[in-house]
């Protein structure tokens, strides 16, 4: 029973990170969708740019903290 409680605590500790990431992805998706409603090719360009920026920021963060962080 003790191991179940530890597992649930570990799972609960990761929930804020998952929620933050999902909110960021939803925001990026809504921005791209809004631009797509205005002009379809610009929506694809915006989505690609947001993904590229996210990948670059993640790479910089990994470089600062190391690959195991």
Buried (B, 14 or more C-beta within 10 A) or exposed (E): EEEEEEEEEEEEEEEEEEEEEEEEEEEBEEBBEEBBEEEEEEBEBBBEBBEEEEEEEEEEEEEEEEEEE
